[in-house]
Amino acid sequence: MPRLPLRTLLVLSIALAAAGPIGAADPTSGSPAAESQADEAGLRIAELIEQLGDMDYFVRERAQEELAKAGFEAFDALEAAEFSDDIEIAARAKYLLRRMRVDWAVEGDPAMVRELLTDYEQQSESIRLERIAQLARLPKDAGLTAVCRLVRFERSPLVSKQAALTLIEQPAAVHVDWAARAEIVGQNLRRSVRPAAEWLKTYVAAHQDAAAAVDGWAAHVLKEEEAQALTPEETQPEFVVALLRQQVAALEGLDRREESLAVMRKMLALESGASESLTTLIGWLVDHQAWTVLDELAQRFALQLESDPLLMYALADARQSQGEEELAAATAARAREINPADGETHREIASVLQRRGRFDWAEAEYRHVINQAPRQPDGQRAASSLAEMLHDQLRELEAAQTLEGLAKVMEENVEDGNDRPNVREPASVRSRMHYFFACHHEAAGERAQQIARLEQGLREDPLDADVLIGLHRLPDRTPAQRKRTLDYINAAAASFRKNVEDEGPEDIMAINPYNQLAWLVGNTEGDYYEALDCSKKSLALIDKWLEMIRSNDNGRDLERLERDLVETRPGFLDTLGRCYYAVGDYENAVRVQSQAVALEPHSGQMGRQLKLFQETLATKPSRPSDERAPSAENER
């Protein structure tokens, strides 16, 4: 049988032998004794791997047994042995790697890290990547050690690489202790030669030697391009582009502008023209003020731009950043003229623009759809979305007037002889309209009008949580008035519980009532821990159904549902943050709310709630949510 030469295995294992258990730092790293012990361990592991292919069955079995006992000390060498020419060695190496079970959370991990790593191994790839992203976003590099652990030991090479890139591309905090960061990466990845580990080493080293980093990133690019040809299942074209971005950053740090532009043009040459990647590239070029490359992009992909409104808006945004205001406005107008009668597409475009913080263009798109077909479902949905956006911007009167117009059209739709459908119950629209009017009167200091509007909203829809929250927060109410409001709150909560029961606790239709109950109680009175549990359950159901959709062979038929669930998640995290706040766990409130804001950075409501949580955490002690205390009136 052909075999990987023993000498090769000896050298490889000496280089890769792990110094200790997964996740643990090596307390004696760097000492001659430690290096000698590591060398001896590496030699022994190399010998054992060679014996996996021995002609004697019993030798093979003993070697396999000893390697199994070595556990993660043999991980890196076994991973390399998977590609041995000796099929016996490769098969047994794969078997041993499959048997390894990682305890992803280890002693010393912060509580937030342990929570994110719970059941990590059992999650789908998409959920694992989301957990990695959350670890990378934890403040003060609290998740860095765990990310390194995942980079090194994650069985999927794709996820390992994505973990490294998630960390590398995370926006840098204002103050970063690069020395501490380099030490953590060194301790955890020193002996790993996985591509992702090498990327992280270059990433931290770049802050000490930028010139060497330029060469390092160039070498990583070449290796990843080779991987695309040799092991395409272990890479993605996006990885090469991400590494090129790092090369540009290193070159710009050295003020080597012409070289950086050359690398950008290489990125442009690799661009497929897909809407999402092209939009990302346009935004990235704007960040780097690479206007000449942007012009080249606009020329090369002119046909795609002229047929894709979102791409045209991305270009308009770029032109505005370039200082070309008139050209930006004209480009945005051209975007609205692409398939103008397609109300559904333009409504979705408005939603994307809103999430990007381009409220002016989003408003123009929403109003375009409303004006095109005010009584049709697309026009109704556009009016509802526009009103919510205006409310989020505290433009309460405009929000209320928008729903006032919508309510009128919906009432006309149900008149005798009309068969036009309504996408919502008119009563719920009127309730929301009265709530927005109430917010307007509150801002103007008009207390009587505020109360009158809230009462009107309650009559239209006694299950409108925000109306009930508004009534609950009114100051100077009599005991009888407070009791009446609390009775309505309790009745609404009971209705939401029944909705969950009727739909089934694990059904997708239970997601909204779980969240409604959590939001209502978390902002008023009741069992705050029930609210917290319901909020967690709603998010767990979102993850569960996303996983089911993504693993479904007919997943493309469910793309809209998947998109709706993804877009809903930030709002539900916003609810979870409020529930943590209600129980006095201000640390988790800030953590979760920060996640919501990271996903929806332009949401005014989420940003205001985060500010409240941060201010409270700075002035009051935080109580862990697992230390349950009796419910009390929520702080405001």
C-alpha positions as CSV (number, residue, x, y, z in Angstrom):
1,M,0.0,0.0,0.0
2,P,1.3,3.5,-0.8
3,R,2.0,5.5,2.3
4,L,2.9,9.0,3.4
5,P,6.6,8.8,4.3
6,L,7.5,8.4,7.9
7,R,9.9,11.4,7.7
8,T,7.2,13.6,6.4
9,L,4.9,12.6,9.2
10,L,7.6,13.1,11.8
11,V,8.3,16.7,10.7
12,L,4.6,17.5,10.3
13,S,3.7,16.2,13.8
14,I,6.6,18.0,15.5
15,A,5.2,21.2,13.9
16,L,1.5,20.5,14.8
17,A,1.6,18.7,18.1
18,A,-0.8,20.4,20.5
19,A,0.6,21.6,23.9
20,G,-2.5,20.9,25.9
21,P,-6.3,20.3,26.0
22,I,-8.6,22.2,23.7
23,G,-9.0,25.8,24.7
24,A,-6.3,25.8,27.4
25,A,-3.3,28.0,27.2
26,D,0.1,26.5,27.5
27,P,1.5,27.7,30.9
28,T,5.1,26.7,30.0
29,S,5.1,27.6,26.3
30,G,8.4,28.8,25.1
31,S,10.5,27.0,27.7
32,P,13.1,24.5,26.4
33,A,11.5,21.7,28.5
34,A,8.1,22.4,27.1
35,E,9.4,22.5,23.5
36,S,11.3,19.2,24.1
37,Q,8.2,17.6,25.5
38,A,6.2,18.8,22.5
39,D,8.8,17.4,20.1
40,E,8.7,14.0,21.8
41,A,4.9,14.0,21.7
42,G,5.0,15.0,18.1
43,L,7.5,12.2,17.2
44,R,5.3,9.6,19.0
45,I,2.2,10.8,17.3
46,A,3.9,10.6,13.9
47,E,5.0,7.0,14.7
48,L,1.5,6.0,15.7
49,I,0.0,7.6,12.5
50,E,2.6,5.6,10.4
51,Q,1.5,2.5,12.3
52,L,-2.1,3.0,11.3
53,G,-1.0,1.7,7.9
54,D,1.1,-1.2,9.2
55,M,0.8,-4.6,7.5
56,D,0.0,-6.1,10.9
57,Y,-3.6,-5.7,11.9
58,F,-2.8,-5.7,15.7
59,V,-0.2,-3.0,15.3
60,R,-2.8,-0.9,13.5
61,E,-5.3,-1.4,16.2
62,R,-2.9,-0.6,19.0
63,A,-1.8,2.6,17.2
64,Q,-5.4,3.6,16.7
65,E,-6.2,3.0,20.4
66,E,-3.2,5.1,21.6
67,L,-4.1,7.9,19.2
68,A,-7.6,7.9,20.5
69,K,-6.3,8.3,24.1
70,A,-4.1,11.2,22.9
71,G,-7.2,13.0,21.9
72,F,-6.7,16.6,20.8
73,E,-3.0,16.4,21.1
74,A,-3.2,14.4,17.9
75,F,-5.9,16.5,16.2
76,D,-3.7,18.5,13.8
77,A,-1.5,15.6,12.7
78,L,-4.6,13.4,12.2
79,E,-6.2,16.0,10.1
80,A,-3.2,16.1,7.9
81,A,-3.1,12.3,7.7
82,E,-6.7,12.4,6.3
83,F,-4.9,13.2,3.0
84,S,-2.4,10.4,3.1
85,D,-1.8,8.3,0.0
86,D,-2.2,5.3,2.2
87,I,-5.9,4.6,2.2
88,E,-5.7,2.7,5.5
89,I,-4.0,5.7,7.3
90,A,-6.5,8.1,5.7
91,A,-9.5,6.0,6.7
92,R,-8.4,5.5,10.3
93,A,-7.4,9.1,10.7
94,K,-10.9,10.2,9.5
95,Y,-12.5,7.6,11.9
96,L,-10.5,9.0,14.9
97,L,-11.4,12.6,14.0
98,R,-15.1,11.7,13.8
99,R,-14.9,10.1,17.2
100,M,-13.5,13.2,18.8
101,R,-16.1,15.1,20.7
102,V,-15.3,18.7,21.5
103,D,-16.3,20.2,24.8
104,W,-16.5,23.6,23.1
105,A,-17.0,25.5,26.3
106,V,-14.2,25.1,28.8
107,E,-13.5,26.1,32.4
108,G,-12.7,29.8,32.5
109,D,-15.0,30.8,29.6
110,P,-17.2,33.8,30.4
111,A,-20.9,33.0,31.0
112,M,-21.8,34.7,27.7
113,V,-19.4,32.5,25.8
114,R,-20.6,29.3,27.5
115,E,-24.2,30.2,26.6
116,L,-23.3,30.7,22.9
117,L,-21.4,27.4,22.8
118,T,-24.2,25.4,24.3
119,D,-25.2,22.6,21.9
120,Y,-22.9,24.1,19.3
121,E,-22.0,20.7,17.8
122,Q,-25.7,19.9,17.2
123,Q,-26.5,23.0,15.3
124,S,-26.7,23.5,11.6
125,E,-23.9,25.2,9.8
126,S,-25.9,28.4,9.5
127,I,-26.6,28.5,13.2
128,R,-23.0,27.7,14.0
129,L,-21.9,30.7,11.9
130,E,-24.4,32.9,13.6
131,R,-23.0,31.8,17.0
132,I,-19.5,32.5,15.8
133,A,-20.5,36.0,14.7
134,Q,-22.0,36.7,18.1
135,L,-18.8,35.5,19.8
136,A,-16.7,37.8,17.5
137,R,-18.9,40.8,18.5
138,L,-18.5,40.3,22.3
139,P,-16.9,43.3,23.9
140,K,-13.3,43.4,25.1
141,D,-12.4,40.3,23.0
142,A,-14.4,38.1,25.4
143,G,-15.1,35.6,22.6
144,L,-11.6,35.6,21.0
145,T,-10.3,32.5,22.7
146,A,-13.5,30.6,21.8
147,V,-13.3,31.8,18.1
148,C,-9.7,30.5,18.0
149,R,-10.8,27.2,19.4
150,L,-13.4,27.0,16.6
151,V,-10.9,28.0,13.9
152,R,-8.6,25.2,15.1
153,F,-11.0,22.3,15.8
154,E,-14.2,22.9,13.8
155,R,-14.6,19.9,11.6
156,S,-15.8,21.9,8.6
157,P,-12.8,23.7,6.8
158,L,-15.4,26.1,5.4
159,V,-16.7,27.0,8.9
160,S,-13.1,27.2,10.3
161,K,-12.2,29.8,7.5
162,Q,-15.5,31.7,8.0
163,A,-14.8,31.9,11.7
164,A,-11.4,33.5,11.1
165,L,-12.8,35.9,8.5
166,T,-15.7,36.9,10.8
167,L,-13.2,37.9,13.4
168,I,-10.9,39.6,10.9
169,E,-13.6,41.6,9.3
170,Q,-15.3,42.6,12.5
171,P,-15.2,46.4,12.8
172,A,-12.4,47.3,15.1
173,A,-13.3,48.8,18.5
174,V,-12.1,52.2,19.4
175,H,-9.5,50.8,21.8
176,V,-8.0,47.4,21.0
177,D,-5.2,45.8,23.1
178,W,-3.4,44.3,20.1
179,A,-0.6,42.8,22.3
180,A,-3.2,40.9,24.3
181,R,-5.0,39.9,21.2
182,A,-1.8,38.6,19.6
183,E,-1.0,36.6,22.8
184,I,-4.4,34.9,22.7
185,V,-4.1,34.0,19.1
186,G,-0.5,32.8,19.6
187,Q,-1.4,30.6,22.6
188,N,-4.3,29.0,20.9
189,L,-3.2,28.7,17.3
190,R,0.6,28.6,17.6
191,R,0.9,24.9,16.5
192,S,-2.0,24.9,14.0
193,V,-1.2,25.3,10.3
194,R,-4.8,25.3,9.2
195,P,-5.3,28.1,6.6
196,A,-7.7,29.9,8.9
197,A,-5.2,29.8,11.8
198,E,-2.5,31.3,9.5
199,W,-4.9,34.1,8.5
200,L,-5.5,35.0,12.1
201,K,-1.7,35.0,12.9
202,T,-1.1,37.4,10.0
203,Y,-4.0,39.5,11.1
204,V,-2.6,40.1,14.6
205,A,1.0,40.4,13.3
206,A,0.0,43.1,10.9
207,H,-0.2,45.6,13.7
208,Q,3.5,45.0,14.5
209,D,4.9,44.6,10.9
210,A,2.6,45.9,8.2
211,A,5.2,45.3,5.4
212,A,5.4,41.6,6.3
213,A,1.6,41.5,6.5
214,V,1.4,42.6,2.8
215,D,3.5,39.6,1.8
216,G,1.6,37.4,4.2
217,W,-1.8,38.3,2.7
218,A,-0.5,37.9,-0.8
219,A,0.7,34.3,0.1
220,H,-2.7,33.5,1.6
221,V,-4.4,34.7,-1.5
222,L,-2.2,32.4,-3.7
223,K,-2.8,29.4,-1.5
224,E,-6.6,30.0,-1.4
225,E,-6.6,30.3,-5.2
226,E,-4.8,27.0,-5.4
227,A,-7.4,25.5,-3.0
228,Q,-10.1,26.5,-5.4
229,A,-8.5,24.3,-8.1
230,L,-7.4,21.4,-5.8
231,T,-10.0,21.2,-3.0
232,P,-12.9,23.4,-4.1
233,E,-15.1,21.9,-1.4
234,E,-12.9,23.6,1.3
235,T,-13.1,27.1,0.0
236,Q,-15.3,29.8,-1.6
237,P,-14.5,32.6,-4.0
238,E,-15.6,35.1,-1.4
239,F,-12.6,33.9,0.8
240,V,-10.1,35.1,-1.8
241,V,-11.8,38.5,-2.1
242,A,-11.8,38.8,1.7
243,L,-8.1,38.1,1.8
244,L,-7.5,40.7,-0.9
245,R,-9.4,43.2,1.2
246,Q,-6.9,42.6,4.0
247,Q,-4.0,43.0,1.6
248,V,-5.4,46.4,0.5
249,A,-5.7,47.5,4.2
250,A,-2.1,46.6,4.8
251,L,-0.9,48.4,1.6
252,E,-3.0,51.5,2.5
253,G,-1.4,51.5,6.0
254,L,1.9,51.8,4.3
255,D,0.6,54.5,1.9
256,R,1.3,52.3,-1.1
257,R,-1.8,53.6,-3.0
258,E,-0.9,52.4,-6.5
259,E,-0.3,48.9,-5.3
260,S,-3.6,48.9,-3.4
261,L,-5.5,50.1,-6.5
262,A,-3.9,47.2,-8.4
263,V,-5.3,44.8,-5.8
264,M,-8.7,46.4,-6.0
265,R,-8.7,45.9,-9.7
266,K,-7.9,42.2,-9.1
267,M,-11.0,42.1,-6.8
268,L,-13.0,43.7,-9.6
269,A,-11.8,41.1,-12.1
270,L,-12.9,38.4,-9.7
271,E,-16.4,39.9,-9.3
272,S,-19.2,37.7,-10.6
273,G,-21.7,40.5,-11.0
274,A,-24.2,38.9,-8.6
275,S,-26.3,41.6,-7.0
276,E,-25.3,41.0,-3.4
277,S,-21.6,40.7,-4.0
278,L,-21.5,43.7,-6.4
279,T,-23.4,45.8,-3.8
280,T,-20.8,44.9,-1.2
281,L,-18.0,45.7,-3.5
282,I,-19.5,49.1,-4.4
283,G,-19.8,50.0,-0.7
284,W,-16.3,48.8,0.0
285,L,-14.8,50.9,-2.8
286,V,-16.7,53.9,-1.4
287,D,-15.2,53.3,2.0
288,H,-11.7,53.3,0.4
289,Q,-12.6,56.3,-1.9
290,A,-11.4,54.3,-4.9
291,W,-13.4,56.4,-7.3
292,T,-11.5,55.4,-10.5
293,V,-12.1,51.7,-9.7
294,L,-15.8,52.6,-9.0
295,D,-16.0,54.2,-12.5
296,E,-14.5,51.0,-14.0
297,L,-17.0,48.9,-12.1
298,A,-19.9,51.1,-13.4
299,Q,-18.8,50.7,-16.9
300,R,-18.1,47.0,-16.8
301,F,-21.4,46.1,-15.1
302,A,-23.6,48.7,-16.8
303,L,-26.2,46.2,-17.9
304,Q,-26.6,44.7,-14.5
305,L,-26.9,48.1,-12.9
306,E,-29.5,49.3,-15.4
307,S,-31.7,46.2,-14.7
308,D,-31.3,46.0,-10.9
309,P,-32.8,48.8,-8.8
310,L,-30.8,47.9,-5.6
311,L,-27.5,48.0,-7.5
312,M,-28.5,51.3,-9.0
313,Y,-29.2,52.6,-5.5
314,A,-25.8,51.3,-4.3
315,L,-24.3,53.3,-7.1
316,A,-26.3,56.4,-6.2
317,D,-25.1,56.1,-2.7
318,A,-21.6,55.9,-3.9
319,R,-22.0,59.0,-6.1
320,Q,-23.3,60.9,-3.1
321,S,-20.3,59.8,-1.0
322,Q,-18.2,61.0,-3.9
323,G,-19.8,64.4,-3.5
324,E,-21.8,64.2,-6.7
325,E,-25.2,65.2,-5.3
326,E,-27.0,65.8,-8.6
327,L,-25.6,62.6,-10.1
328,A,-26.7,60.7,-7.0
329,A,-30.3,62.0,-7.2
330,A,-30.5,61.3,-10.9
331,T,-29.2,57.7,-10.3
332,A,-31.7,57.1,-7.5
333,A,-34.5,58.4,-9.8
334,R,-33.4,55.9,-12.5
335,A,-33.6,53.1,-9.9
336,R,-37.3,54.0,-9.3
337,E,-38.0,53.9,-13.0
338,I,-36.8,50.3,-13.4
339,N,-40.0,48.2,-13.7
340,P,-42.1,50.9,-12.1
341,A,-45.3,48.9,-12.1
342,D,-43.8,46.1,-10.0
343,G,-45.1,47.2,-6.7
344,E,-43.9,44.1,-4.8
345,T,-40.3,44.5,-5.9
346,H,-40.3,48.3,-5.2
347,R,-41.8,47.7,-1.7
348,E,-39.1,45.2,-0.9
349,I,-36.5,47.6,-2.2
350,A,-37.9,50.3,0.1
351,S,-37.5,47.9,3.0
352,V,-33.8,47.2,2.1
353,L,-33.1,51.0,1.8
354,Q,-34.7,51.5,5.1
355,R,-32.4,48.9,6.8
356,R,-29.5,50.6,5.1
357,G,-30.5,54.0,6.7
358,R,-31.4,55.6,3.4
359,F,-34.7,56.8,4.7
360,D,-35.2,59.5,2.0
361,W,-35.0,57.0,-0.8
362,A,-37.0,54.4,1.1
363,E,-39.8,56.9,1.7
364,A,-39.8,57.8,-2.0
365,E,-40.1,54.1,-2.9
366,Y,-42.9,53.5,-0.4
367,R,-44.8,56.5,-1.7
368,H,-44.3,55.4,-5.3
369,V,-45.9,52.0,-4.5
370,I,-48.8,53.7,-2.5
371,N,-49.5,56.1,-5.4
372,Q,-49.4,53.3,-8.0
373,A,-52.0,51.2,-6.3
374,P,-53.3,52.5,-2.9
375,R,-56.1,49.9,-2.6
376,Q,-54.1,46.8,-3.7
377,P,-52.1,44.6,-1.2
378,D,-48.7,46.1,-2.2
379,G,-50.0,49.6,-1.7
380,Q,-51.5,48.7,1.7
381,R,-48.3,47.0,2.8
382,A,-46.2,49.9,1.6
383,A,-48.4,52.4,3.6
384,S,-48.1,50.2,6.8
385,S,-44.3,49.9,6.4
386,L,-43.9,53.7,5.7
387,A,-45.9,54.5,8.8
388,E,-43.7,52.3,11.0
389,M,-40.6,53.8,9.5
390,L,-41.8,57.3,10.2
391,H,-42.8,56.3,13.8
392,D,-39.3,54.9,14.3
393,Q,-37.9,58.3,13.3
394,L,-40.3,60.0,15.8
395,R,-42.2,61.6,12.9
396,E,-45.4,60.6,14.7
397,L,-47.9,62.9,13.1
398,E,-46.9,61.8,9.6
399,A,-47.0,58.2,10.7
400,A,-50.5,58.6,12.0
401,Q,-51.7,60.4,8.9
402,T,-50.3,57.7,6.7
403,L,-52.3,55.1,8.6
404,E,-55.3,57.4,8.5
405,G,-55.2,57.3,4.7
406,L,-54.7,53.5,4.8
407,A,-57.6,53.0,7.1
408,K,-59.8,55.0,4.7
409,V,-58.9,52.8,1.7
410,M,-59.4,49.6,3.6
411,E,-62.9,50.8,4.7
412,E,-63.7,51.5,1.1
413,N,-62.4,48.0,0.1
414,V,-65.0,46.3,2.4
415,E,-68.0,48.4,1.1
416,D,-70.7,46.5,-0.7
417,G,-69.8,45.6,-4.3
418,N,-66.0,45.8,-3.7
419,D,-63.9,42.6,-3.8
420,R,-60.5,44.1,-3.2
421,P,-58.7,42.3,-0.4
422,N,-57.3,43.9,2.8
423,V,-54.0,42.6,4.1
424,R,-54.9,43.6,7.7
425,E,-57.9,44.1,9.8
426,P,-59.0,47.7,9.5
427,A,-59.5,47.9,13.3
428,S,-55.8,47.0,14.0
429,V,-54.8,49.7,11.5
430,R,-57.0,52.3,13.3
431,S,-55.6,51.2,16.7
432,R,-52.1,51.7,15.5
433,M,-53.1,55.1,14.0
434,H,-54.5,56.2,17.3
435,Y,-51.3,55.1,19.0
436,F,-49.2,57.2,16.7
437,F,-51.4,60.2,17.2
438,A,-51.0,59.6,21.0
439,C,-47.2,59.6,20.6
440,H,-47.5,62.9,18.7
441,H,-49.6,64.4,21.5
442,E,-47.3,63.1,24.2
443,A,-44.3,64.8,22.5
444,A,-46.3,68.0,22.3
445,G,-47.2,67.8,26.0
446,E,-50.9,67.5,25.2
447,R,-51.8,64.9,27.9
448,A,-55.6,65.0,27.4
449,Q,-55.4,64.3,23.7
450,Q,-52.8,61.6,24.3
451,I,-55.1,59.8,26.7
452,A,-58.1,60.2,24.4
453,R,-56.2,58.6,21.5
454,L,-54.9,55.7,23.6
455,E,-58.5,55.0,24.7
456,Q,-59.7,55.1,21.1
457,G,-56.9,52.7,20.2
458,L,-57.9,50.3,23.0
459,R,-61.5,50.3,21.8
460,E,-60.4,49.4,18.3
461,D,-58.0,46.6,19.4
462,P,-57.7,45.6,23.0
463,L,-54.8,43.4,22.1
464,D,-52.6,46.2,20.8
465,A,-49.6,45.8,23.1
466,D,-48.2,49.3,22.4
467,V,-51.5,50.9,23.3
468,L,-51.6,49.0,26.6
469,I,-48.0,49.9,27.3
470,G,-48.8,53.5,26.6
471,L,-51.7,53.5,29.0
472,H,-49.7,51.7,31.7
473,R,-46.9,54.3,31.5
474,L,-49.3,57.3,32.0
475,P,-48.3,59.1,35.2
476,D,-50.7,60.3,37.9
477,R,-53.4,57.7,37.2
478,T,-55.9,56.8,39.9
479,P,-55.9,53.3,41.5
480,A,-59.1,52.4,39.6
481,Q,-57.6,53.6,36.3
482,R,-54.4,51.6,36.9
483,K,-56.5,48.5,37.8
484,R,-58.5,48.8,34.6
485,T,-55.4,49.0,32.5
486,L,-53.8,46.0,34.3
487,D,-57.0,44.0,33.7
488,Y,-56.7,44.7,30.0
489,I,-53.0,43.7,30.1
490,N,-53.8,40.5,31.9
491,A,-56.5,39.7,29.4
492,A,-54.2,40.3,26.5
493,A,-51.5,38.2,28.0
494,A,-54.0,35.4,28.5
495,S,-55.1,35.7,24.9
496,F,-51.5,35.4,23.7
497,R,-51.0,32.3,25.8
498,K,-54.1,30.8,24.3
499,N,-52.8,31.6,20.8
500,V,-49.6,29.7,21.6
501,E,-51.6,26.7,22.9
502,D,-54.0,26.7,19.9
503,E,-51.2,26.9,17.4
504,G,-49.0,24.4,19.2
505,P,-45.9,25.5,21.2
506,E,-43.5,24.4,18.4
507,D,-45.5,25.7,15.4
508,I,-44.2,28.5,13.4
509,M,-47.5,30.4,14.0
510,A,-46.6,30.5,17.7
511,I,-43.6,32.7,17.2
512,N,-45.6,36.0,17.1
513,P,-47.8,35.3,20.2
514,Y,-44.7,34.3,22.2
515,N,-43.1,37.6,21.2
516,Q,-46.3,39.7,21.8
517,L,-46.7,38.3,25.3
518,A,-43.0,38.9,26.1
519,W,-43.1,42.5,24.8
520,L,-46.3,43.3,26.6
521,V,-45.4,41.9,30.0
522,G,-41.7,43.0,29.7
523,N,-42.8,46.6,29.3
524,T,-45.6,46.6,31.9
525,E,-46.4,44.2,34.8
526,G,-46.7,40.5,35.3
527,D,-44.4,37.5,35.4
528,Y,-41.2,38.9,33.9
529,Y,-39.5,35.4,33.9
530,E,-42.4,34.0,31.9
531,A,-41.9,36.9,29.5
532,L,-38.2,36.2,29.3
533,D,-38.8,32.5,28.6
534,C,-41.4,33.4,25.9
535,S,-39.0,35.7,24.2
536,K,-36.2,33.1,24.2
537,K,-38.7,30.6,22.9
538,S,-39.7,32.8,20.0
539,L,-36.1,33.2,19.0
540,A,-35.5,29.5,19.3
541,L,-38.4,28.8,17.0
542,I,-37.0,31.3,14.5
543,D,-33.7,29.4,14.5
544,K,-35.5,26.0,14.3
545,W,-37.6,27.0,11.4
546,L,-34.7,28.6,9.6
547,E,-32.8,25.4,9.9
548,M,-35.7,23.4,8.6
549,I,-36.1,25.7,5.6
550,R,-32.4,25.7,4.8
551,S,-32.1,21.9,5.0
552,N,-35.3,21.4,2.8
553,D,-34.7,20.2,-0.7
554,N,-37.4,22.7,-1.8
555,G,-35.8,25.5,0.1
556,R,-36.0,27.9,-2.9
557,D,-39.8,27.7,-2.6
558,L,-39.5,29.0,0.9
559,E,-37.1,31.9,0.3
560,R,-39.7,34.6,1.2
561,L,-40.5,32.8,4.5
562,E,-36.8,32.5,5.2
563,R,-36.2,36.2,4.5
564,D,-39.2,37.2,6.7
565,L,-37.8,35.2,9.6
566,V,-34.3,36.6,9.2
567,E,-35.7,40.2,9.0
568,T,-37.9,39.5,12.1
569,R,-35.0,38.4,14.3
570,P,-33.6,41.8,15.2
571,G,-37.0,43.0,16.5
572,F,-37.3,39.8,18.6
573,L,-33.8,40.4,20.0
574,D,-35.1,43.8,20.9
575,T,-37.9,42.2,22.9
576,L,-35.4,39.8,24.6
577,G,-33.3,42.8,25.6
578,R,-36.3,44.4,27.2
579,C,-37.2,41.2,29.1
580,Y,-33.6,40.9,30.5
581,Y,-34.0,44.6,31.6
582,A,-37.3,43.8,33.3
583,V,-35.7,41.1,35.5
584,G,-32.8,43.4,36.3
585,D,-30.2,41.5,34.3
586,Y,-28.8,44.7,32.8
587,E,-25.6,43.0,31.5
588,N,-27.6,40.6,29.3
589,A,-30.0,43.4,28.3
590,V,-27.0,45.4,27.0
591,R,-25.5,42.3,25.3
592,V,-28.7,41.2,23.5
593,Q,-29.7,44.8,22.6
594,S,-26.3,45.4,21.1
595,Q,-26.8,42.3,18.9
596,A,-30.2,43.8,17.8
597,V,-28.6,47.1,17.0
598,A,-25.7,45.4,15.1
599,L,-28.3,43.8,12.9
600,E,-30.5,46.9,12.5
601,P,-28.0,49.8,13.1
602,H,-30.3,52.4,11.7
603,S,-33.3,51.5,13.9
604,G,-34.1,54.5,16.1
605,Q,-36.2,52.6,18.6
606,M,-33.6,49.9,19.1
607,G,-30.8,52.5,19.5
608,R,-32.8,54.4,22.1
609,Q,-33.5,51.3,24.1
610,L,-29.8,50.3,24.0
611,K,-28.9,53.7,25.4
612,L,-31.4,53.3,28.2
613,F,-30.0,49.9,29.1
614,Q,-26.4,51.1,29.0
615,E,-27.2,54.1,31.3
616,T,-29.0,51.8,33.7
617,L,-26.1,49.3,33.8
618,A,-23.7,52.2,34.5
619,T,-25.7,53.3,37.6
620,K,-27.3,50.1,39.0
621,P,-26.1,46.6,39.9
622,S,-27.1,43.9,37.5
623,R,-28.8,40.7,38.8
624,P,-28.1,37.5,36.8
625,S,-31.4,36.4,35.2
626,D,-31.0,32.9,36.7
627,E,-31.3,34.3,40.2
628,R,-35.0,34.7,40.0
629,A,-36.7,37.3,42.1
630,P,-40.4,38.2,42.5
631,S,-42.0,40.3,39.8
632,A,-42.2,43.9,40.4
633,E,-43.4,47.0,38.5
634,N,-41.1,47.5,35.5
635,E,-38.6,50.4,35.7
636,R,-39.1,53.0,33.0
